[in-house]
């Protein structure tokens, strides 16, 4: 089953308000084995449920400043805190920042979270409301051993914030033409 189908069934805005699920359909099948996922800004927890269903054995960590999840799953670690007050333990294959989308918060994410990616891992910044500014920040703060990809889906659903910045822990020369 595709992750988009699971996200839809679970009620995530990643496929109702946004079209990110189509990108995740392409990315997630390549991830195998001992997967670890961290999501910042989980709100009601619908995407956490989807990650658990898609990756049944994954380590999943959800972080939000307020716990308004509509479910509690003992197999998912939830931390009620600001991301700036949290130090991840271990490395992650996927880190998704769907938090406040404020410039100062994204700056913190870009400066501090790439080092918590496994080799080949992805840091995905969703809802980039000012993509040019945030892309400049990514190039300024993200170390050179990471590649930066942009995924512009603003035409798909007509939303100004339908833009992803994807940071991949790999060598830039190995990334192909999609990476900028």
C-alpha positions as CSV (number, residue, x, y, z in Angstrom):
1,X,0.0,0.0,0.0
2,X,1.2,3.5,-0.8
3,X,1.9,5.9,2.0
4,X,-0.5,8.4,0.3
5,X,-3.3,5.9,0.8
6,X,-2.5,5.5,4.4
7,X,-2.2,9.2,5.0
8,X,-5.5,9.8,3.4
9,X,-7.2,7.1,5.4
10,X,-5.7,8.4,8.6
11,X,-6.9,12.0,7.9
12,X,-3.5,13.7,7.5
13,X,-3.3,17.1,5.9
14,X,-0.3,15.9,4.0
15,X,-2.7,14.7,1.3
16,X,-5.9,16.7,1.9
17,X,-4.7,20.3,2.2
18,X,-1.3,19.5,0.7
19,X,0.1,17.1,-1.9
20,X,3.2,16.0,-0.1
21,X,2.0,12.4,0.0
22,X,2.8,12.0,-3.7
23,X,6.5,12.9,-2.9
24,X,6.5,10.5,0.0
25,X,5.1,7.8,-2.3
26,X,8.4,8.2,-4.3
27,X,10.7,8.5,-1.3
28,X,9.5,6.0,1.2
29,X,9.8,2.7,-0.8
30,X,13.6,3.2,-0.9
31,X,13.8,3.1,2.9
32,X,14.3,-0.3,4.2
33,X,15.5,-2.0,7.4
34,X,15.9,-0.3,10.8
35,X,14.1,2.9,10.1
36,X,13.9,5.9,12.5
37,X,11.5,8.8,11.9
38,X,11.2,12.1,13.8
39,X,8.4,14.6,13.0
40,X,8.2,18.1,14.5
41,X,4.7,19.6,14.7
42,X,2.5,16.5,14.8
43,X,-0.8,18.3,16.0
44,X,-3.5,15.5,16.1
45,X,-1.0,12.7,15.3
46,X,-2.6,11.5,12.1
47,X,0.8,11.3,10.3
48,X,2.4,9.5,13.2
49,X,-0.3,6.8,12.9
50,X,0.5,6.6,9.1
51,X,4.2,6.3,9.7
52,X,3.6,3.5,12.2
53,X,1.3,1.6,9.7
54,X,3.7,2.0,6.8
55,X,6.9,1.3,8.8
56,X,5.6,-1.1,11.5
57,X,9.0,-1.7,13.1
58,X,10.3,1.9,12.9
59,X,11.4,4.0,15.8
60,X,9.0,7.0,15.6
61,X,9.4,10.2,17.6
62,X,6.8,13.0,17.5
63,X,7.5,16.4,18.9
64,X,5.0,19.2,19.5
65,X,4.8,22.1,21.9
66,X,1.3,21.0,23.0
67,X,-0.2,17.5,23.1
68,X,-3.4,17.5,21.2
69,X,-3.1,14.1,19.7
70,X,-6.3,12.2,19.2
71,X,-4.7,8.9,20.0
72,X,-1.9,7.6,22.2
73,X,0.3,4.8,20.8
74,X,2.8,3.3,23.3
75,X,5.0,2.3,20.3
76,X,5.4,6.0,19.3
77,X,7.6,8.3,21.4
78,X,5.9,11.6,21.9
79,X,7.8,14.6,23.4
80,X,5.8,17.7,24.5
81,X,8.4,20.4,24.0
82,X,9.8,23.1,21.7
83,X,12.2,21.6,19.3
84,X,14.9,24.0,20.5
85,X,14.6,22.4,24.0
86,X,15.0,18.8,22.6
87,X,18.2,16.9,21.9
88,X,17.5,13.9,19.7
89,X,18.9,10.5,20.7
90,X,20.3,8.4,17.9
91,X,20.2,9.1,14.2
92,X,17.2,9.3,11.9
93,X,16.4,8.2,8.3
94,X,13.7,10.9,8.1
95,X,13.2,14.1,10.0
96,X,10.1,16.1,9.0
97,X,9.7,19.7,10.2
98,X,6.0,20.6,10.0
99,X,6.2,22.8,13.0
100,X,5.6,26.6,13.3
101,X,7.2,27.5,9.9
102,X,8.6,30.6,11.5
103,X,12.0,31.8,10.3
104,X,13.7,31.5,13.7
105,X,12.4,28.0,14.1
106,X,13.5,26.9,10.7
107,X,16.9,28.5,11.3
108,X,17.3,26.3,14.4
109,X,16.3,23.2,12.4
110,X,18.7,23.9,9.6
111,X,21.6,24.6,11.9
112,X,21.1,21.8,14.4
113,X,19.2,18.8,12.9
114,X,21.1,17.7,9.9
115,X,23.8,16.1,12.1
116,X,21.1,13.7,13.4
117,X,20.5,12.1,10.0
118,X,21.8,8.7,9.1
119,X,23.9,8.5,6.0
120,X,21.4,8.8,3.1
121,X,18.8,10.3,5.5
122,X,16.4,13.1,4.7
123,X,15.5,16.3,6.5
124,X,12.2,17.5,5.0
125,X,10.9,21.0,5.6
126,X,7.2,21.3,4.8
127,X,5.0,24.3,4.1
128,X,7.8,26.7,3.0
129,X,5.9,29.9,2.9
130,X,8.9,31.9,1.7
131,X,10.9,29.4,-0.3
132,X,13.6,31.8,-1.6
133,X,14.5,33.0,1.9
134,X,14.4,29.5,3.4
135,X,16.5,28.1,0.5
136,X,19.1,30.8,1.1
137,X,19.1,29.9,4.8
138,X,19.5,26.2,3.9
139,X,22.6,26.9,1.7
140,X,24.0,29.2,4.4
141,X,23.5,26.8,7.4
142,X,23.6,23.3,6.1
143,X,27.1,21.7,5.9
144,X,28.6,20.9,2.5
145,X,28.3,17.1,2.9
146,X,24.5,17.5,2.5
147,X,22.6,18.0,-0.7
148,X,19.6,20.3,-1.0
149,X,16.6,19.5,-3.1
150,X,13.5,21.6,-3.7
151,X,10.1,20.2,-4.5
152,X,7.8,22.8,-5.8
153,X,4.1,21.6,-5.9
154,X,2.5,25.0,-5.7
155,X,0.7,24.4,-9.0
156,X,-0.7,21.1,-7.8
157,X,-3.3,22.5,-5.3
158,X,-2.9,26.2,-5.8
159,X,-1.3,26.8,-2.3
160,X,1.5,29.3,-1.9
161,X,3.2,27.2,0.7
162,X,3.1,23.9,-1.3
163,X,6.9,23.8,-1.3
164,X,9.4,21.3,0.3
165,X,13.0,21.8,1.0
166,X,14.7,18.4,1.3
167,X,18.2,18.0,2.7
168,X,19.9,14.7,2.0
169,X,23.0,13.4,3.9
170,X,25.0,12.4,0.9
171,X,27.7,13.8,-1.4
172,X,26.4,16.5,-3.7
173,X,28.2,15.0,-6.7
174,X,26.2,11.7,-6.2
175,X,22.8,13.4,-6.2
176,X,22.0,13.8,-9.9
177,X,20.3,16.7,-11.6
178,X,17.4,17.1,-9.2
179,X,19.6,18.6,-6.5
180,X,20.4,22.2,-6.5
